[in-house]
Amino acid sequence: MDVLRAATTIGRVWRHVFLDAFLAPRRFRRLMPELRSICDAEYHPGIADVAVFDLPGKGPIQILDLDGSRGGMYSDDLYALLRVVRWLKPRRIFEIGTYNGFTTAHLAINSEAEVYTLDLPLELAGDLAGYTVDEKNLVHRKDQIGSFYRGLDVRERIHQLFGDSRTFNFAPYCGSADLVLIDACHLYDWVISDSDRAFQLLGESGVILWHDFASIADVTRACMHLAKKTLIFHLQATWLALHARGISIPGSRPVASGNVPASHETVLG
Ligand SMILES: C[S@@+](CC[C@H](N)C(=O)[O-])C[C@H]1O[C@@H](n2cnc3c(N)ncnc32)[C@H](O)[C@@H]1O
């Protein structure tokens, strides 16, 4: 959506919302989070959209299960992520947030990469101070983490790591990843912390992807904060944001809000 049109529409909606806050406060509280997430999806100044179909690397993509019952990413997001994988042909992938390993398996079967994936099992989690109920519900026992990929041949290329991404020692992996996927705790401070680690994990060239951008408010806010210092794109019609180092992004245009940093890392295509 054109930025100006989005801003006008959203401005109009917000005026009604604030009126509601006085006239119907209960409805206001119920609808607020939903409205905020819709606004984030449509309007994220400083982060330009890139069409997934503009990315090179067309070719067969293997998806194992489309019925949506296995957790992990929605098919549209998974497809976009795997288009990036097909395009970049990464040799080392680092995923922060394994869950049942559905996405991990797809990263492996659609590449020849060694896939490192980190998750925080309940056994190591302590009291999860600061986590919301939704975030706590995503944390599982060690034997449940990665259950999806365990029966697959690609399992040999998947390296399961356990620990809290805020305290984990990433040093052995720094500077070596071609693709980093951030999809662990979705709270602002955790996303910022995982992003800092992801920038360290990247090698001379590669990409970082954030899942749940434009879907979960804290992830969107964290990406918008990072976009003040470095270029981040939204993969249109998905919940993925992308940063590229040393790689040209096809179809990208300069961001609209004028906050492109003077020395950004991405080479515009
Ligand atoms: C949304 S799920 C990951 C989904 C997975 N990437 C996929 O697409 O199938 C989030 C995962 O992050 C893990 N997690 C939460 N906090 C974490 C932390 N501090 N460090 C590492 N992993 C964490 C949870 O245990 C959960 O498995």
The ligand as an ORCA input file, in Angstrom:
! r2SCAN-3c Opt
* xyz 0 1
  C       7.756    -19.195     17.511
  S       8.642    -20.569     18.171
  C       9.803    -20.924     16.892
  C       9.150    -21.446     15.641
  C      10.123    -22.044     14.640
  N      11.156    -21.114     14.235
  C       9.351    -22.483     13.424
  O       9.192    -21.698     12.475
  O       8.879    -23.623     13.434
  C       9.634    -19.796     19.380
  C      10.645    -20.708     20.015
  O      11.586    -19.860     20.674
  C      12.020    -20.508     21.857
  N      12.536    -19.492     22.791
  C      11.846    -18.659     23.577
  N      12.688    -17.907     24.305
  C      13.929    -18.271     23.961
  C      15.228    -17.855     24.362
  N      15.392    -16.892     25.293
  N      16.305    -18.450     23.818
  C      16.157    -19.419     22.869
  N      14.946    -19.850     22.450
  C      13.848    -19.289     22.975
  C      10.761    -21.216     22.364
  O      11.120    -22.277     23.213
  C      10.098    -21.659     21.065
  O      10.437    -22.969     20.754
*
